[in-house]
C-alpha cells in the first residue's frame, strides 16, 4: 500500500509520488487557497499585535500615574498585590511596555 499525501490548504489527499505532489502544488486551486488562507492568517496576526499594543499602552498610562510600592520594591512581595493602589512594575518593565506599545501602533 502506498503512502498518501494530505494537503492542509486544499483538504485533499492523494497517493504520494513526486509527479502527483508537484502537479498538485502547482495547480491553480492550491495556489489560490494557499494565498487566501495566508492572507487571513496574517490579518489576524496583525490584529492581535495591534490590540496587544493598545493594551500595553493603557497599562502603561495607568501604571505611570501610580507611585512605586515600597513593600514590593524591598521584599518582592506585597500583601495587597491584586488590589494595591501603587505600582509593582519596575522602571525596566515600564520601558518594555512603552516599547511594545510603540512597535504595534
Secondary structure, DSSP 4 states (H G I P E B T S, - for coil): ---EEEETTTTEEEE--HHHHHHHHTSHHHHHHHHHHHHHHHHHHHHHHHHHHHHHHHHHHHHHTSPBPHHHHHHS--TTTTT-SSB---HHHHHHHHHHHHHH-
